[in-house]
Amino acid sequence: MAQEVTDTTKFYVGLKLRWQGAIWEIVEYSHHKMGRGGAVVRTKLRNVETGALKENAFNPGEKFERIIYEDKPAQYSYRDGQDYVFMDLATYEEMRLSPEVLGDAAKYLVDDIEIQIEYFEGKVMGIELPKSVTMKVVETPPAFKGDTVTGGGKPATLETGLVVTVPVFIEPGEDVVVDTRTGLYLERAKK
């Protein structure tokens, strides 16, 4: 649990910082030059505790307290009602996390996936997923003759309910690899 100072020149998606008395995660950011005026850094931020999204423009070089979480390895076990149950890989104790704490990360939780549970000041703040995860396609429309000409894709519903665009040759029952940072299809899983 360390704290350090960062500024707008070091922003990246996923950075956690303290702003307006709360902890925020950067969801999107971009630098904009304003004609004769100065530049600004436009951001979309997510309040880590409430999940609320907020857009804000910061001045270049503006400083913030960077939040660094303490990570503990865990493994997803199963879903119990609304809660998601994980096993602490150091102590083998079960812990339950709510959908509010997990946010969009819940869409990537497949059996036995190993994650990092993020703590700050003794409180669970969320989880860190691996960069990619292999998931089973449960539903996607069939390919038809001529589909390959456009080079486009088709929607596929995966085992967790996540919908991604996959190439037309992917069929139900196949495993695909999805990027957990972007939610995009990466490749057909290796057998």
Contact map, one row per residue, 1 for C-alpha under 8 A:
11100000000000000000000000000000000000000000000000000000000000000001110000000000000000000000000000000000000000000000001110000000000000000000000000000000000000000000000000000000000000000000000
11110000000000000000000000000000000000000000000000000000000000000011100000000000000000000000000000000000000000000000000000000000000000000000000000000000000000000000000000000000000000000000000
11111000000000000000000000000000000000000000000000000000000000001111000000000000000000000000000000000000000000000000000000000000000000000000000000000000000000000000000000000000000000000000000
01111100000000000000000000000000000000000000000000000000000000001110000000000000000000000000000000000000000000000000000000000000000000000000000000000000000000000000000000000000000000000000000
00111110000000000000000000000000000000000000000000000000000000111100000000000000000000000000000000000000000000000000000000000000000000000000000000000000000000000000000000000000000000000000000
00011111010000000000000000000000000000000000000000000000000000111100000000000000000000000000000000000000000000000000000000000000000000000000000000000000000000000000000000000000000000000000000
00001111111000000000000000000000000000000000000000000000000111110000000000000000000000000000000000000000000000000000000000000000000000000000000000000000000000000000000000000000000000000000000
00000111111000000000000000000000000000001000000000000000011111100000000000000000000000000000000000000000000000000000000000000000000000000000000000000000000000000000000000000000000000000000000
00000011111000000000000000000000000000000000000000000000000110000000000000000000000000000000000000000000000000000000000000000000000000000000000000000000000000000000000000000000000000000000000
00000111111100000000000000000000000000000000000000000000000000000000000000000000000000000000000000000000000000000000000000000000000000000000000000000000000000000000000000000000000000000000000
00000011111110100000000001001000000000000000000000000000000000000000000000000000000000000000000000000000000000000000000000000000000000000000000000000000000000000000000000000000000000000000000
00000000011111100000000001011000000000000000000000000000000000000000000000000000000000000000000000000000000000000000000000000000000000000000000000000000000000000000000000000000000000000000000
00000000001111100000000011111000000000000000000000000000000000000000000000000000000000000000000000000000000000000000000000000000000000000000000000000000000000000000000000000000000000000000000
00000000000111110000000011100000000000000000000000000000000000000000000000000000000000000000000000000000000000000000000000000000000000000000000000000000000000000000000000000000000000000000000
00000000001111111000000011000000000000000000000000000000000000000110000000000000000000000000000000000000000000000000000000000000000000000000000000000000000000000000000000000000000000000000000
00000000000001111100001111000000000000000000000000000000000000000111000000000000000000000000000000000000000000000000000000000000000000000000000000000000000000000000000000000000000000000000000
00000000000000111110001110000000000000000000000000000000000000011110000000000000000000000000000000000000000000000000000000000000000000000000000000000000000000000000000000000000000000000000000
00000000000000011111111100000000000000000000000000000000000000011110000000000000000000000000000000000000000000000000000000000000000000000000000000000000000000000000000000000000000000000000000
00000000000000001111111100000000000000000000000000000000000000011000000000000000000000000000000000000000000000000000000000000000000000000000000000000000000000000000000000000000000000000000000
00000000000000000111110000000000000000000000000000000000000000000000000000000000000000000000000000000000000000000000000000000000000000000000000000000000000000000000000000000000000000000000000
00000000000000000111111000000000000000000000000000000000000000000000000000000000000000000000000000000000000000000000000000000000000000000000000000000000000000000000000000000000000000000000000
00000000000000000111111100000000000000000000001000000000000000000000000000000000000000000000000000000000000000000000000000000000000000000000000000000000000000000000000000000000000000000000000
00000000000000011110111110000000000000000000001110000000000000000010000000000000000000000000000000000000000000000000000000000000000000000000000000000000000000000000000000000000000000000000000
00000000000000011110011111000000000000000000111100000000000000000000000000000000000000000000000000000000000000000000000000000000000000000000000000000000000000000000000000000000000000000000000
00000000000011111000001111100000000000000000111100000000000000000000000000000000000000000000000000000000000000000000000000000000000000000000000000000000000000000000000000000000000000000000000
00000000001111110000000111111000000000000011110000000000000000000000000000000000000000000000000000000000000000000000000000000000000000000000000000000000000000000000000000000000000000000000000
00000000000011000000000011111000000000000011110000000000000000000000000000000000000000000000000000000000000000000000000000000000000000000000000000000000000000000000000000000000000000000000000
00000000000110000000000001111100000000000011100000000000000000000000000000000000000000000000000000000000000000000000000000000000000000000000000000000000000000000000000000000000000000000000000
00000000001110000000000001111110000000001111000000000000000000000000000000000000000000000000000000000000000000000000000000000000000000000000000000000000000000000000000000000000000000000000000
00000000000000000000000000011111000000001110000000000000000000000000000000000000000000000000000000000000000000000000000000000000000000000000000000000000000000000000000000000000000000000000000
00000000000000000000000000001111100000111100000000000000000000000000000000000000000000000000000000000000000000000000000000000000000000000000000000000000000000000000000000000000000000000000000
00000000000000000000000000000111110000111100000000000000000000000000000000000000000000000000000000000000000000000000000000000000000000000000000000000000000000000000000000000000000000000000000
00000000000000000000000000000011111011110000000000000000000000000000000000000000000000000000000000000000000000000000000000000000000000000000000000000000000000000000000000000000000000000000000
00000000000000000000000000000001111111110000000000000000000000000000000000000000000000000000000000000000000000000000000000000000000000000000000000000000000000000000000000000000000000000000000
00000000000000000000000000000000111111000000000000000000000000000000000000000000000000000000000000000000000000000000000000000000000000000000000000000000000000000000000000000000000000000000000
00000000000000000000000000000000011111000000000000000000000000000000000000000000000000000000000000000000000000000000000000000000000000000000000000000000000000000000000000000000000000000000000
00000000000000000000000000000000111111100000000000000000000000000000000000000000000000000000000000000000000000000000000000000000000000000000000000000000000000000000000000000000000000000000000
00000000000000000000000000000000111111110000000000000000000000000000000000000000000000000000000000000000000000000000000000000000000000000000000000000000000000000000000000000000000000000000000
00000000000000000000000000000011110011111000000000000000001100000000000000000000000000000000000000000000000000000000000000000000000000000000000000000000000000000000000000000000000000000000000
00000000000000000000000000000011110001111100000000000000111100000000000000000000000000000000000000000000000000000000000000000000000000000000000000000000000000000000000000000000000000000000000
00000001000000000000000000001111000000111110000000000000111100000000000000000000000000000000000000000000000000000000000000000000000000000000000000000000000000000000000000000000000000000000000
00000000000000000000000000001111000000011111000000000011110000000000000000000000000000000000000000000000000000000000000000000000000000000000000000000000000000000000000000000000000000000000000
00000000000000000000000001111100000000001111100000000011110000000000000000000000000000000000000000000000000000000000000000000000000000000000000000000000000000000000000000000000000000000000000
00000000000000000000000001111000000000000111110000001111000000000000000000000000000000000000000000000000000000000000000000000000000000000000000000000000000000000000000000000000000000000000000
00000000000000000000000111110000000000000011111000001111000000000000000000000000000000000000000000000000000000000000000000000000000000000000000000000000000000000000000000000000000000000000000
00000000000000000000000111100000000000000001111100111100000000000000000000000000000000000000000000000000000000000000000000000000000000000000000000000000000000000000000000000000000000000000000
00000000000000000000011110000000000000000000111111111100000000000000000000000000000000000000000000000000000000000000000000000000000000000000000000000000000000000000000000000000000000000000000
00000000000000000000001110000000000000000000011111110000000000000000000000000000000000000000000000000000000000000000000000001100000000000000000000000000000000000000000000000000000000000000000
00000000000000000000001000000000000000000000001111100000000000000000000000000000000000000000000000001000000000000000000000001000000000000000000000000000000000000000000000000000000000000000000
00000000000000000000000000000000000000000000001111110000000000000000000000000000000000000000000000010000000000000000000000000000000000000000000000000000000000000000000000000000000000000000000
00000000000000000000000000000000000000000000011111111000000000000000000000000000000000000000000000010010000000000000000000000000000000000000000000000000000000000000000000000000000000000000000
00000000000000000000000000000000000000000000011101111100000000000000000000000000000000000000000000000000000000000000000000000000000000000000000000000000000000000000000000000000000000000000000
00000000000000000000000000000000000000000001111000111110000000000000000000000000000000000000000000000000000000000000000000000000000000000000000000000000000000000000000000000000000000000000000
00000000000000000000000000000000000000000001111000011111000000000000000000000000000000000000000000000000000000000000000000000000000000000000000000000000000000000000000000000000000000000000000
00000000000000000000000000000000000000000111100000001111100000000000000000000000000000000000000000000000000000000000000000000000000000000000000000000000000000000000000000000000000000000000000
00000000000000000000000000000000000000000111100000000111110000000000000000000000000000000000000000000000000000000000000000000000000000000000000000000000000000000000000000000000000000000000000
00000000000000000000000000000000000000011110000000000011111000000000000000000000000000000000000000000000000000000000000000000000000000000000000000000000000000000000000000000000000000000000000
00000001000000000000000000000000000000011110000000000001111101000000000000000000000000000000000000000000000000000000000000000000000000000000000000000000000000000000000000000000000000000000000
00000001000000000000000000000000000000111000000000000000111111000000000000000000000000000000000000000000000000000000000000000000000000000000000000000000000000000000000000000000000000000000000
00000011100000000000000000000000000000111000000000000000011111000000000000000000000000000000000000000000000000000000000000000000000000000000000000000000000000000000000000000000000000000000000
00000011100000000000000000000000000000000000000000000000001111100000000000000000000000000000000000000000000000000000000000000000000000000000000000000000000000000000000000000000000000000000000
00000011000000000000000000000000000000000000000000000000011111110000000000000000000000000000000000000000000000000000000000000000000000000000000000000000000000000000000000000000000000000000000
00001111000000000000000000000000000000000000000000000000000011111000000000000000000000000000000000000000000000000000000000000000000000000000000000000000000000000000000000000000000000000000000
00001110000000001110000000000000000000000000000000000000000001111100000000000000000000000000000000000000000000000000000000000000000000000000000000000000000000000000000000000000000000000000000
00111100000000001110000000000000000000000000000000000000000000111110000000000000000000000000000000000000000000000000000000000000000000000000000000000000000000000000000000000000000000000000000
00111100000000111100000000000000000000000000000000000000000000011111000000000000000000000000000000000000000000000000000000000000000000000000000000000000000000000000000000000000000000000000000
01110000000000111100001000000000000000000000000000000000000000001111100000000000000000000000000000000000000000000000000000000000000000000000000000000000000000000000000000000000000000000000000
11100000000000010000000000000000000000000000000000000000000000000111110000000000000000000000000000000000000000000000000100000000000000000000000000000000000000000000000000000000000000000000000
11000000000000000000000000000000000000000000000000000000000000000011111000000000000000000000000000000000000000000000011100000000000000000000000000000000000000000000000000000000000000000000000
10000000000000000000000000000000000000000000000000000000000000000001111100000000000000000000000000000000000000000000011100000000000000000000000000000000000000000000000000000000000000000000000
00000000000000000000000000000000000000000000000000000000000000000000111110000000000000000000000000000000000000000001111000000000000000000000000000000000000000000000000000000000000000000000000
00000000000000000000000000000000000000000000000000000000000000000000011111000000000000010000000000000000000000000001111000000000000000000000000000000000000000000000000000000000000000000000000
00000000000000000000000000000000000000000000000000000000000000000000001111100000000000011100000000000000000000000111100000000000000000000000000000000000000000000000000000000000000000000000000
00000000000000000000000000000000000000000000000000000000000000000000000111110000000001111100000000000000000000000111100000000000000000000000000000000000000000000000000000000000000000000000000
00000000000000000000000000000000000000000000000000000000000000000000000011111000000001111000000000000000000000011110000000000000000000000000000000000000000000000000000000000000000000000000000
00000000000000000000000000000000000000000000000000000000000000000000000001111100000111100000000000000000000011111110000000000000000000000000000000000000000000000000000000000000000000000000000
00000000000000000000000000000000000000000000000000000000000000000000000000111110000111100000000000000000000000110000000000000000000000000000000000000000000000000000000000000000000000000000000
00000000000000000000000000000000000000000000000000000000000000000000000000011111000111000000000000000000000000100000000000000000000000000000000000000000000000000000000000000000000000000000000
00000000000000000000000000000000000000000000000000000000000000000000000000001111111110000000000000000000000000000000000000000000000000000000000000000000000000000000000000000000000000000000000
00000000000000000000000000000000000000000000000000000000000000000000000000000111111110000000000000000000000000000000000000000000000000000000000000000000000000000000000000000000000000000000000
00000000000000000000000000000000000000000000000000000000000000000000000000000011111000000000000000000000000000000000000000000000000000000000000000000000000000000000000000000000000000000000000
00000000000000000000000000000000000000000000000000000000000000000000000000000011111100000000000001100000000000000000000000000000000000000000000000000000000000000000000000000000000000000000000
00000000000000000000000000000000000000000000000000000000000000000000000000000011111110000000000111100000000000000000000000000000000000000000000000000000000000000000000000000000000000000000000
00000000000000000000000000000000000000000000000000000000000000000000000000011111011111000000000111100000000000000000000000000000000000000000000000000000000000000000000000000000000000000000000
00000000000000000000000000000000000000000000000000000000000000000000000000011111001111100000011110000000000000000000000000000000000000000000000000000000000000000000000000000000000000000000000
00000000000000000000000000000000000000000000000000000000000000000000000001111100000111110000011110000000000000000000000000000000000000000000000000000000000000000000000000000000000000000000000
00000000000000000000000000000000000000000000000000000000000000000000000001111000000011111001111000000000000000000000000000000000000000000000000000000000000000000000000000000000000000000000000
00000000000000000000000000000000000000000000000000000000000000000000000111100000000001111111111000000000000000000000000000000000000000000000000000000000000000000000000000000000000000000000000
00000000000000000000000000000000000000000000000000000000000000000000000011100000000000111111100000000000000000000000000000000000000000000000000000000000000000000000000000000000000000000000000
00000000000000000000000000000000000000000000000000000000000000000000000011000000000000011111000000000000000000000000000000000000000000000000000000000000000000000000000000000000000000000000000
00000000000000000000000000000000000000000000000000000000000000000000000000000000000000011111100000000000000000000000000000000000000000000000000000000000000000000000000000000000000000000000000
00000000000000000000000000000000000000000000000000000000000000000000000000000000000000111111110000000000000000000000000000000000000000000000000000000000000000000000000000000000000000000000000
00000000000000000000000000000000000000000000000000000000000000000000000000000000000000111011111000000000000000000000000000000000000000000000000000000000000000000000000000000000000000000000000
00000000000000000000000000000000000000000000000000000000000000000000000000000000000011110001111100000000000000000000000000000000000000000000000000000000000000000000000000000000000000000000000
00000000000000000000000000000000000000000000000000000000000000000000000000000000000011110000111110000000000000000000000000000000000000000000000000000000000000000000000000000000000000000000000
00000000000000000000000000000000000000000000000000000000000000000000000000000000001111000000011111000000000000000000000000000000000000000000000000000000000000000000000000000000000000000000000
00000000000000000000000000000000000000000000000000000000000000000000000000000000001111000000001111101100000000000000000000000000000000000000000000000000000000000000000000000000000000000000000
00000000000000000000000000000000000000000000000000000000000000000000000000000000011100000000000111111100000000000000000000000000000000000000000000000000000000000000000000000000000000000000000
00000000000000000000000000000000000000000000000000000000000000000000000000000000011100000000000011111110010000000000000000000000000000000000000000000000000000000000000000000000000000000000000
00000000000000000000000000000000000000000000000001100000000000000000000000000000000000000000000001111110000000000000000000000000000000000000000000000000000000000000000000000000000000000000000
00000000000000000000000000000000000000000000000010000000000000000000000000000000000000000000000011111110000000000000000000011100000000000000000000000000000000000000000000000000000000000000000
00000000000000000000000000000000000000000000000000000000000000000000000000000000000000000000000011111111110000000000000000000110000000000000000000000000000000000000000000000000000000000000000
00000000000000000000000000000000000000000000000000100000000000000000000000000000000000000000000000111111110000000000000000000100000000000000000000000000000000000000000000000000000000000000000
00000000000000000000000000000000000000000000000000000000000000000000000000000000000000000000000000000111111100000000000000000000000000000000000000000000000000000000000000000000000000000000000
00000000000000000000000000000000000000000000000000000000000000000000000000000000000000000000000000000111111110000000000000000010100000000000000000000000000000000000000000000000000100000000000
00000000000000000000000000000000000000000000000000000000000000000000000000000000000000000000000000100111111110000000000000000000000000000000000000000000000000000000000000000000000000000000000
00000000000000000000000000000000000000000000000000000000000000000000000000000000000000000000000000000001111110000000000000000000000000000000000000000000000000011100000000000000000000000000000
00000000000000000000000000000000000000000000000000000000000000000000000000000000000000000000000000000001111111000000000000000000000010000000000000000000000000010100000000000000000100000000000
00000000000000000000000000000000000000000000000000000000000000000000000000010000000000000000000000000000111111101000000000000000000000000000000000000000000000010000000000000000000000000000000
00000000000000000000000000000000000000000000000000000000000000000000000000010000000000000000000000000000000111111000000000000000000000100000000000000000000000110000000000000000000000000000000
00000000000000000000000000000000000000000000000000000000000000000000000000011100000000000000000000000000000011111000000000000000000000000000000000000000000000000000000000000000000000000000000
00000000000000000000000000000000000000000000000000000000000000000000000000111000000000000000000000000000000001111100000000000000000000000000000000000000000000000000000000000000000000000000000
00000000000000000000000000000000000000000000000000000000000000000000000000110000000000000000000000000000000011111110000000000000000000000000000000000000000000000000000000000000000000000000000
00000000000000000000000000000000000000000000000000000000000000000000000011110000000000000000000000000000000000011111000000000000110000000000000000000000000000000000000000000000000000000000000
00000000000000000000000000000000000000000000000000000000000000000000000011110000000000000000000000000000000000001111100000000011110000000000000000000000000000000000000000000000000000000000000
00000000000000000000000000000000000000000000000000000000000000000000001111000000000000000000000000000000000000000111110000000011100000000000000000000000000000000000000000000000000000000000000
00000000000000000000000000000000000000000000000000000000000000000000001111000000000000000000000000000000000000000011111000011111000000000000000000000000000000000000000000000000000000000000000
00000000000000000000000000000000000000000000000000000000000000000000111100000000000000000000000000000000000000000001111100011111000000000000000000000000000000000000000000000000000000000000000
10000000000000000000000000000000000000000000000000000000000000000000111100000000000000000000000000000000000000000000111111111100000000000000000000000000000000000000000000000000000000000000000
10000000000000000000000000000000000000000000000000000000000000000001110000000000000000000000000000000000000000000000011111111000000000000000000000000000000000000000000000000000000000000000000
10000000000000000000000000000000000000000000000000000000000000000000000000000000000000000000000000000000000000000000001111100000000000000000000000000000000000000000000000000000000000000000000
00000000000000000000000000000000000000000000000000000000000000000000000000000000000000000000000000000000000000000000001111110000000000000000000000000000000000000000000000000000000000000000000
00000000000000000000000000000000000000000000000000000000000000000000000000000000000000000000000000000000000000000000001111111000000000000000000000000000000000000000000000000000000000000000000
00000000000000000000000000000000000000000000000000000000000000000000000000000000000000000000000000001000000000000000111101111100000000000000000000000000000000000000000000000000000000000000000
00000000000000000000000000000000000000000000000110000000000000000000000000000000000000000000000000001000000000000000111100111110000000000000000000000000000000000000000000000000000000000000000
00000000000000000000000000000000000000000000000100000000000000000000000000000000000000000000000000001110000000000000111000011111000000000000000000000000000000000000000000000000000000000000000
00000000000000000000000000000000000000000000000000000000000000000000000000000000000000000000000000000100100000000011110000001111100000000000000000000000000000000000000000000000000000000000000
00000000000000000000000000000000000000000000000000000000000000000000000000000000000000000000000000000000000000000011110000000111110000000000000000000000000000000000000000000000000000000000000
00000000000000000000000000000000000000000000000000000000000000000000000000000000000000000000000000000000100000000111000000000011111100000000000000000000000000000000000000000000000100000000000
00000000000000000000000000000000000000000000000000000000000000000000000000000000000000000000000000000000000000000110000000000001111110000000000000000000000000000000000000000000000100000000000
00000000000000000000000000000000000000000000000000000000000000000000000000000000000000000000000000000000000000000000000000000000111110000000000000000000000000000000000000000000001110000000000
00000000000000000000000000000000000000000000000000000000000000000000000000000000000000000000000000000000000000000000000000000000111111000000000000000000000000000000000000000000111110000000000
00000000000000000000000000000000000000000000000000000000000000000000000000000000000000000000000000000000000100000000000000000000011111100000000000000000000000000000000000000000111100000000000
00000000000000000000000000000000000000000000000000000000000000000000000000000000000000000000000000000000000000000000000000000000000111110000000000000000000000000000000000000011110000000000100
00000000000000000000000000000000000000000000000000000000000000000000000000000000000000000000000000000000000001000000000000000000000011111000000000000000000001100000000000000011110000000000000
00000000000000000000000000000000000000000000000000000000000000000000000000000000000000000000000000000000000000000000000000000000000001111100000000000000000001100000000000011111000000000000000
00000000000000000000000000000000000000000000000000000000000000000000000000000000000000000000000000000000000000000000000000000000000000111111000000000000000111100000000000111111000000000000000
00000000000000000000000000000000000000000000000000000000000000000000000000000000000000000000000000000000000000000000000000000000000000011111000000000000000111100000000000011000000000000000000
00000000000000000000000000000000000000000000000000000000000000000000000000000000000000000000000000000000000000000000000000000000000000001111100000000000000111000000000000110000000000000000000
00000000000000000000000000000000000000000000000000000000000000000000000000000000000000000000000000000000000000000000000000000000000000001111110000000000011110000000000000110000000000000000000
00000000000000000000000000000000000000000000000000000000000000000000000000000000000000000000000000000000000000000000000000000000000000000011111000000000011100000000000000100000000000000000000
00000000000000000000000000000000000000000000000000000000000000000000000000000000000000000000000000000000000000000000000000000000000000000001111100000000000000000000000100100000000000000000000
00000000000000000000000000000000000000000000000000000000000000000000000000000000000000000000000000000000000000000000000000000000000000000000111110100000000000000000000110000000000000000000000
00000000000000000000000000000000000000000000000000000000000000000000000000000000000000000000000000000000000000000000000000000000000000000000011111100000000000000000000000000000000000000000000
00000000000000000000000000000000000000000000000000000000000000000000000000000000000000000000000000000000000000000000000000000000000000000000001111110000000000000000000000000000000000000000000
00000000000000000000000000000000000000000000000000000000000000000000000000000000000000000000000000000000000000000000000000000000000000000000000111111100000000000000000000000000000000000000000
00000000000000000000000000000000000000000000000000000000000000000000000000000000000000000000000000000000000000000000000000000000000000000000001111111111000000000000000100000000000000000000000
00000000000000000000000000000000000000000000000000000000000000000000000000000000000000000000000000000000000000000000000000000000000000000000000011111111000000000000000100000000000000000000000
00000000000000000000000000000000000000000000000000000000000000000000000000000000000000000000000000000000000000000000000000000000000000000000000001111110000000000000000000000000000000000000000
00000000000000000000000000000000000000000000000000000000000000000000000000000000000000000000000000000000000000000000000000000000000000000000000001111111000000000000000000000000000000000000000
00000000000000000000000000000000000000000000000000000000000000000000000000000000000000000000000000000000000000000000000000000000000000000000000000111111100000000000001000000000000000000000000
00000000000000000000000000000000000000000000000000000000000000000000000000000000000000000000000000000000000000000000000000000000000000000000000000110111110000000000001100000000000000000000000
00000000000000000000000000000000000000000000000000000000000000000000000000000000000000000000000000000000000000000000000000000000000000000000000000000011111000000000111100000000000000000000000
00000000000000000000000000000000000000000000000000000000000000000000000000000000000000000000000000000000000000000000000000000000000000000001100000000001111100000000111100000000000000000000000
00000000000000000000000000000000000000000000000000000000000000000000000000000000000000000000000000000000000000000000000000000000000000000001100000000000111110000011110000000000000000000000000
00000000000000000000000000000000000000000000000000000000000000000000000000000000000000000000000000000000000000000000000000000000000000001111100000000000011111000011110000000000000000000000000
00000000000000000000000000000000000000000000000000000000000000000000000000000000000000000000000000000000000000000000000000000000000000001111000000000000001111101111000000000000000000000000000
00000000000000000000000000000000000000000000000000000000000000000000000000000000000000000000000000000000000000000000000000000000000000111110000000000000000111111111000000000000000000000000000
00000000000000000000000000000000000000000000000000000000000000000000000000000000000000000000000000000000000001000000000000000000000000111100000000000000000011111100000000000000000000000000000
00000000000000000000000000000000000000000000000000000000000000000000000000000000000000000000000000000000001111000000000000000000000000000000000000000000000001111100000000000000000000000000000
00000000000000000000000000000000000000000000000000000000000000000000000000000000000000000000000000000000001000000000000000000000000000000000000000000000000011111110000000000000000000000000000
00000000000000000000000000000000000000000000000000000000000000000000000000000000000000000000000000000000001100000000000000000000000000000000000000000000000011111111000000000000000000000000000
00000000000000000000000000000000000000000000000000000000000000000000000000000000000000000000000000000000000000000000000000000000000000000000000000000000001111001111100000000000000000000000000
00000000000000000000000000000000000000000000000000000000000000000000000000000000000000000000000000000000000000000000000000000000000000000000000000000000001111000111110000000000000000111000000
00000000000000000000000000000000000000000000000000000000000000000000000000000000000000000000000000000000000000000000000000000000000000000000000000000000111100000011111000000000000000011000000
00000000000000000000000000000000000000000000000000000000000000000000000000000000000000000000000000000000000000000000000000000000000000000000000000000000111100000001111101000000000000001000000
00000000000000000000000000000000000000000000000000000000000000000000000000000000000000000000000000000000000000000000000000000000000000000000000000000011110000000000111111000000000000000000000
00000000000000000000000000000000000000000000000000000000000000000000000000000000000000000000000000000000000000000000000000000000000000000000011000110001110000000000011111000000000000000000000
00000000000000000000000000000000000000000000000000000000000000000000000000000000000000000000000000000000000000000000000000000000000000000000001000000000000000000000001111100000000000000000000
00000000000000000000000000000000000000000000000000000000000000000000000000000000000000000000000000000000000000000000000000000000000000000000000000000000000000000000011111110100000000000001000
00000000000000000000000000000000000000000000000000000000000000000000000000000000000000000000000000000000000000000000000000000000000000001011110000000000000000000000000011111100000000000000000
00000000000000000000000000000000000000000000000000000000000000000000000000000000000000000000000000000000000000000000000000000000000000011111000000000000000000000000000001111100000000000000000
00000000000000000000000000000000000000000000000000000000000000000000000000000000000000000000000000000000000000000000000000000000000000011100000000000000000000000000000000111110000000000000000
00000000000000000000000000000000000000000000000000000000000000000000000000000000000000000000000000000000000000000000000000000000000000011000000000000000000000000000000001111111000000000001100
00000000000000000000000000000000000000000000000000000000000000000000000000000000000000000000000000000000000000000000000000000000000001111000000000000000000000000000000000001111100000000001100
00000000000000000000000000000000000000000000000000000000000000000000000000000000000000000000000000000000000000000000000000000000000001111000000000000000000000000000000000000111110000001111100
00000000000000000000000000000000000000000000000000000000000000000000000000000000000000000000000000000000000000000000000000000000000111100000000000000000000000000000000000000011111000001111100
00000000000000000000000000000000000000000000000000000000000000000000000000000000000000000000000000000000000000000000000000000000000111100000000000000000000000000000000000000001111100111110000
00000000000000000000000000000000000000000000000000000000000000000000000000000000000000000000000000000000000000000000000000000000001110000000000000000000000000000000000000000000111111111100000
00000000000000000000000000000000000000000000000000000000000000000000000000000000000000000000000000000000100100000000000000000000111110000000000000000000000000000000000000000000011111110000000
00000000000000000000000000000000000000000000000000000000000000000000000000000000000000000000000000000000000000000000000000000000001100000000000000000000000000000000000000000000001111100000000
00000000000000000000000000000000000000000000000000000000000000000000000000000000000000000000000000000000000000000000000000000000000000000000000000000000000000000000000000000000001111110000000
00000000000000000000000000000000000000000000000000000000000000000000000000000000000000000000000000000000000000000000000000000000000000000000000000000000000000000001000000000000011111111000000
00000000000000000000000000000000000000000000000000000000000000000000000000000000000000000000000000000000000000000000000000000000000000000000000000000000000000000001100000000000011101111100000
00000000000000000000000000000000000000000000000000000000000000000000000000000000000000000000000000000000000000000000000000000000000000000000000000000000000000000001110000000001111000111110000
00000000000000000000000000000000000000000000000000000000000000000000000000000000000000000000000000000000000000000000000000000000000000000000000000000000000000000000000000000001111000011111000
00000000000000000000000000000000000000000000000000000000000000000000000000000000000000000000000000000000000000000000000000000000000000000000000000000000000000000000000000000001110000001111100
00000000000000000000000000000000000000000000000000000000000000000000000000000000000000000000000000000000000000000000000000000000000000000000000000000000000000000000000001000111100000000111110
00000000000000000000000000000000000000000000000000000000000000000000000000000000000000000000000000000000000000000000000000000000000001000000000000000000000000000000000000000111100000000011111
00000000000000000000000000000000000000000000000000000000000000000000000000000000000000000000000000000000000000000000000000000000000000000000000000000000000000000000000000000000000000000001111
00000000000000000000000000000000000000000000000000000000000000000000000000000000000000000000000000000000000000000000000000000000000000000000000000000000000000000000000000000000000000000000111
